[in-house]
Amino acid sequence: MKEDVFCDNQDRVRGKNPQHAVIIAPGAIGDCILTLPLAQFLKEKIGIGSVDMIAKSEYTDFYPGRTCINLVRSIDTIEMHRLFMDRNKFEVEQFDPLVMAFSKYDWVVSFLGDKGSDFEANLIYTVFCSRGAEVCSLPFTPPAQADNHISEFFIKEFITANHLDTEYLAEKPKKLISVNSNDIEIGKELAEKAGLLNDKPTVFIHPGSGGEQKCWHIDNYVTLAKKLRADDADVCFLLGPAELERFGDNKISLLNSVGVCVYPQKLVDTLRL
């Protein structure tokens, strides 16, 4: 059995700041967005120069240049499943792709695998095969008694896990995702194609969710759209794969009767609109 490799390198935090960090975020669109304040915290409060993200690329590939994330790496290109093995049987070879995947990072923050799990032990061992680094496992779900925003919960958990004296000071929310001039031009083209470019304000509504139990009833959206149109606003419903699969022709026709339905082919097009 290999020994679990844990360390507490507080001198590196208080003195010479590490330069590269990565966040492993296995969740869906909203979950990944909720980790952006933590990434911003790593840069602004810890002084880390660059923060990468290992995640589903279809949810995050537009981050570089528009968020504080420097690079997105597809979680599907890394053999993460190997890290779930029994720690007594886990092995990595010299120049193993799994080792190389983490070889440049001074900080590895993972929302995959529980603290104390085989995954965490194997991740720490893998990282330490190439360099000494800080490896931190954070929970994706706050306890029932938590009363702060989940993004703040992530930051406070990071501070606690690493025994840092850096206090998180609540500040006004910052813009986590920005657009560039090219995004604006493409957004105008998409809006014009949908018939939305006029003098009226446009209200964009996403009427679905990955979990059906979290969705407002379709009739509520229809009532809301009628009220907005009575107030002289255009209404645009953004429909993604989950809605197209779940709603069916009748619900989509109902939405089309009170607004315009658009079907962005890529997540970044939703941002552009």
C-alpha positions in Angstrom: 0.0 0.0 0.0 1.3 3.4 -0.9 1.3 6.0 1.9 -1.2 8.8 1.5 0.7 12.0 0.8 -0.6 15.0 2.7 1.2 18.2 3.5 0.6 21.6 5.0 2.8 24.1 3.2 1.5 27.3 4.8 4.9 29.0 4.2 4.1 28.9 0.4 0.8 30.8 1.0 2.2 33.4 3.4 5.4 33.9 1.5 6.0 33.0 -2.1 2.7 32.7 -3.9 2.1 29.8 -6.3 1.4 30.7 -9.8 -0.9 28.1 -11.3 -4.1 26.6 -10.0 -6.8 24.3 -11.4 -10.4 23.8 -10.3 -12.0 20.4 -11.1 -15.7 21.2 -11.6 -17.7 18.2 -12.8 -21.2 19.8 -12.5 -23.5 21.3 -15.1 -23.8 24.9 -16.3 -25.0 26.5 -13.1 -22.6 24.6 -10.9 -19.6 25.7 -13.0 -20.7 29.3 -12.9 -21.0 29.1 -9.1 -17.3 28.3 -8.9 -16.2 31.5 -10.7 -16.2 33.6 -7.5 -13.8 31.1 -6.0 -11.5 31.3 -9.0 -11.6 35.1 -8.7 -10.8 34.8 -5.0 -7.7 32.7 -5.8 -6.4 35.4 -8.1 -7.3 38.5 -6.0 -6.8 37.3 -2.5 -4.3 34.5 -2.7 -2.3 36.0 -5.6 -2.4 33.1 -8.0 -1.4 34.2 -11.5 -3.6 31.8 -13.5 -6.5 29.6 -12.8 -7.6 26.8 -15.2 -10.7 24.7 -15.0 -11.3 21.0 -15.7 -14.9 20.6 -16.6 -17.4 19.7 -19.3 -16.2 21.7 -22.2 -19.7 22.2 -23.6 -20.6 24.2 -20.5 -17.3 26.1 -20.1 -15.4 26.4 -23.3 -16.4 30.1 -23.7 -14.8 31.0 -20.3 -11.3 32.0 -21.4 -11.2 35.7 -22.4 -14.7 36.3 -20.9 -14.1 35.2 -17.2 -11.2 34.9 -14.8 -10.5 31.4 -16.0 -7.4 31.2 -18.2 -7.8 27.8 -19.7 -10.6 25.2 -19.9 -9.6 21.5 -20.2 -12.3 19.0 -21.0 -12.8 16.6 -18.1 -13.6 13.9 -20.7 -10.0 14.0 -22.0 -8.5 13.1 -18.6 -8.8 9.6 -17.1 -10.5 10.8 -13.9 -12.2 7.4 -13.5 -8.9 5.9 -12.5 -8.8 8.1 -9.4 -11.9 6.3 -8.0 -10.0 3.1 -7.6 -9.2 1.5 -4.2 -6.2 3.5 -3.0 -4.4 0.2 -2.2 -4.6 -0.8 -5.9 -4.0 2.5 -7.5 -0.9 2.9 -9.6 0.6 5.5 -12.0 3.6 5.0 -14.3 6.4 7.5 -15.0 5.1 10.1 -17.5 1.6 8.7 -16.9 -0.9 11.0 -18.7 -2.8 11.3 -15.4 0.4 12.6 -13.7 1.1 14.9 -16.6 -2.4 16.3 -16.5 -1.6 17.9 -13.1 2.1 18.5 -13.4 2.1 22.3 -13.8 -0.3 23.2 -10.9 0.7 24.5 -7.5 -3.0 24.3 -6.3 -5.5 21.7 -7.2 -9.1 22.4 -6.0 -11.5 19.5 -6.6 -15.3 19.3 -6.4 -15.0 15.7 -7.5 -14.7 13.0 -4.8 -15.3 13.4 -1.1 -12.7 14.5 1.5 -11.0 11.4 2.9 -12.1 9.3 -0.1 -10.0 7.0 -2.3 -10.4 9.6 -5.0 -8.8 12.3 -2.9 -6.0 10.0 -1.7 -5.3 9.0 -5.3 -5.5 12.6 -6.6 -3.0 13.7 -4.0 -0.6 10.8 -4.8 -0.9 11.6 -8.5 -0.2 15.3 -8.1 2.8 14.6 -5.8 4.4 12.3 -8.4 5.4 15.4 -10.3 5.6 18.2 -7.7 4.7 19.4 -4.2 1.3 21.1 -4.4 -1.7 22.1 -2.4 -4.6 19.7 -3.0 -8.0 20.7 -1.6 -11.3 18.8 -1.8 -14.4 20.9 -1.4 -18.1 19.8 -1.0 -20.5 20.8 -3.8 -23.5 20.7 -1.5 -23.6 23.0 1.6 -25.1 21.7 4.9 -28.8 22.3 5.4 -28.1 24.9 8.1 -25.9 27.0 5.8 -27.4 30.5 5.3 -25.0 32.2 3.0 -24.8 32.1 -0.8 -23.3 28.8 -2.1 -20.4 30.7 -3.9 -19.5 32.3 -0.6 -19.7 28.8 1.1 -17.1 27.5 -1.4 -14.7 30.3 -0.6 -15.1 29.9 3.2 -14.7 26.1 2.9 -11.4 26.8 0.9 -10.2 29.1 3.6 -11.0 26.7 6.4 -9.6 23.6 4.6 -6.2 25.4 4.0 -6.0 27.1 7.4 -5.6 30.5 5.8 -5.8 33.7 7.7 -7.1 35.5 4.6 -10.5 36.7 5.5 -13.2 36.8 2.8 -14.8 40.2 2.9 -18.2 40.5 1.3 -18.0 42.9 -1.6 -20.5 44.0 -4.2 -21.0 41.2 -6.8 -18.6 41.6 -9.7 -19.4 40.8 -13.3 -18.2 37.2 -13.6 -18.8 36.9 -17.3 -18.1 39.6 -19.9 -18.7 39.9 -23.6 -16.4 41.2 -26.3 -17.1 43.3 -29.4 -17.4 40.2 -31.5 -20.0 38.7 -29.1 -22.0 41.9 -29.4 -22.0 41.8 -33.2 -23.0 38.2 -33.3 -25.7 38.8 -30.7 -27.2 41.5 -32.8 -27.3 39.2 -35.8 -29.0 36.5 -33.8 -31.5 38.9 -32.4 -32.2 40.3 -35.9 -32.7 36.9 -37.3 -35.3 36.2 -34.5 -37.1 39.5 -35.3 -36.1 41.1 -32.0 -34.2 44.2 -33.1 -36.6 47.1 -32.6 -37.1 50.0 -30.2 -38.8 47.8 -27.6 -37.0 46.3 -24.6 -36.6 42.6 -24.9 -37.0 40.2 -21.9 -35.2 36.9 -22.3 -36.7 34.0 -20.4 -35.3 30.5 -20.0 -38.3 28.5 -19.0 -36.6 25.2 -18.2 -34.0 23.4 -16.1 -32.1 20.2 -16.0 -34.4 19.1 -13.2 -38.1 19.1 -14.0 -39.1 19.5 -10.4 -37.3 22.9 -10.3 -39.3 24.3 -13.2 -42.1 26.8 -12.9 -45.4 25.6 -14.5 -45.6 26.6 -18.2 -48.8 28.5 -17.6 -47.0 30.9 -15.3 -44.5 31.8 -18.1 -47.4 32.4 -20.5 -49.1 34.7 -18.0 -45.8 36.5 -17.4 -45.2 36.9 -21.1 -48.7 38.4 -21.7 -48.1 40.9 -18.9 -44.7 41.9 -20.4 -46.2 42.3 -23.9 -49.0 44.4 -22.4 -46.2 46.6 -21.0 -44.8 46.9 -24.6 -41.9 44.6 -24.2 -40.7 41.8 -26.5 -40.5 38.4 -25.0 -37.9 35.8 -26.1 -37.9 32.2 -24.8 -34.5 30.5 -24.8 -35.0 26.8 -25.3 -32.1 24.4 -24.9 -31.8 20.6 -25.3 -33.6 19.8 -22.1 -36.6 21.9 -23.1 -36.8 20.5 -26.6 -36.8 17.0 -25.2 -39.3 17.6 -22.4 -41.7 20.2 -23.6 -43.1 18.7 -26.8 -44.8 20.5 -29.7 -47.9 21.7 -27.7 -45.9 23.6 -25.0 -43.5 25.1 -27.6 -46.5 26.3 -29.6 -48.0 27.8 -26.5 -44.8 29.7 -25.9 -44.6 30.8 -29.5 -48.1 32.3 -29.2 -47.0 34.8 -26.5 -43.3 35.3 -27.5 -40.5 34.3 -29.8 -38.7 31.0 -29.3 -35.1 30.7 -30.2 -32.8 27.7 -30.0 -29.2 28.7 -29.5 -26.9 26.0 -31.0 -24.1 26.8 -28.5 -24.1 28.1 -25.0 -22.0 31.1 -26.0 -24.8 32.2 -28.3 -27.1 32.4 -25.3 -24.5 34.7 -23.7 -24.3 36.8 -27.0 -28.1 37.2 -27.1 
